[in-house]
Amino acid sequence: MRITDVVVTPIAFPDPPLLNSVGVHEPWVLRTVVEVRTDAGLTGLGETYGDIGHLNRVRAAAPALTGLDVHDLNGIRARVSTALGGQAGSDRHGLTGQLTVESTVDRVFSPFEVATWDIRGKALDRPVVDLLGGAVRDAVPYSAYLFYKWAGHPGAEPDEWGAALDADGVVAQARELTGRHGFRSIKLKGGVLPPDEEVAAIRALREAFPDHPLRLDPNAAWSPTTGLKVAHELDGVLEYLEDPSPEIEGMAEVAAGSPLPLATNMCTIAFEHLAPSVAAGAVQVVLSDHHYWGGLARSKELAAICRTFGVGLSMHSNSHLGISLAAMTHLAAATPNLDYACDTHYPWNSAWDVLTEPLSFVDGALPVPTGPGLGVELDRDKLAARAEDYRRCGIVQRDDTGYMRTIDPGYERRRPRW
């Protein structure tokens, strides 16, 4: 089966005002849907980021794939690399670490790679999880992903979630998410309020949810001294502390004295980061993400490396829709050493999905789709509506800090902040 055409569709959908260490989410999320078509009449789906720099790189690579066999992942990645000509991308919102040339190629390659798995599964009438080695779990546990947030975007009506600006608001949000979806573990996006207030929120969550594993992610907003202090204060409360401090060096300094395992999706985000991270003892849990580790096959390579060095494995999430969630679920279901519930933003965004049938959590887990390929189908009308939203929303680049400064002109982006 050879690739005859690749269609790249930028889309946008509404997002609540979710706060983080560098600002606040804008009113629109940007994503890109990729469709890879073949001479066998089969089409595969992929989903990726929508920022203009990344979108332009995806668009530049897409025509270069025509004529390649969908089984030739090495050839497809080589074509992507050549099309990009040694460019390294950038990440303006700054929540996933510093990109390199290799990781830029992986991020562009990933949606095409996922689409080829979808095609091959459809050709064999088998779900992608079978092609990845078979399911070691029939449903993948996900965690409730909590955010500090405003009641609504400035000038707009309050959204359905309401405000969460203190411990009580965080607990109320957790009750809503666990009540709707049955999540059995909870993650709080921190780095927004002074550390003592976020520690108090975690303690309030522990009181309200005594049996749920808890996580806190300040996105490297703390100095190593602060990170170590919080780690000791929350010893026995958190299952892991995610990215308390910047870079491998900062994480290693915290890890050397932390009673808690440290997780990351910021200091170890490419294969070239693994050796120095392991050597420094900086990270005990890597948060994989097929969107920037280069797709499903390379994520399986990452899992094998983590197993070799005794490093735990979980899964990171960015704002995404159902194509990405389906791919995440097939991958997690086929990865024996994925030791923790995965992250997902899907409950915040599922109302705007482009699938014919949005995915549903059952007791906090997503059943692995059983249909051929990814097991999901694109709704053309919904895709067209989201593409129109992209054209009219006026945003082409995610900029959490810039948006925050339109509301608070004195807002200063600092890392570490505390």
Secondary structure, DSSP 8 states (H G I E B T S, - for coil): -BEEEEEEEEEEEE---BEETTEE--SEEEEEEEEEEETTS-EEEEEEE--HHHHHHHHHHGGGGTT-BTT-HHHHHHHHHHHHTT-----TT-SS----HHHHHHHHHHHHHHHHHHHHHHHHT-BHHHHTT--S-SEEEB-EEEE-B-SSSTTS---TT--B-SHHHHHHHHHHHHHHH--SSEEEE-SSS-HHHHHHHHHHHHHH-TTS-EEEE-TT-S-HHHHHHHHHHTTTT-SEEE--SSHHHHHHHHHHH-SS-EEESSS--SHHHHHHHHHHT--SEEEE-HHHHTSHHHHHHHHHHHHHTT-EEEE---S--HHHHHHHHHHHHT-TT--S-B---HHHHGGG--BSS----BTTEEE---SSBTS--B-HHHHHHHHHHHHHH---S--HHHHHHHH-TT----SS--
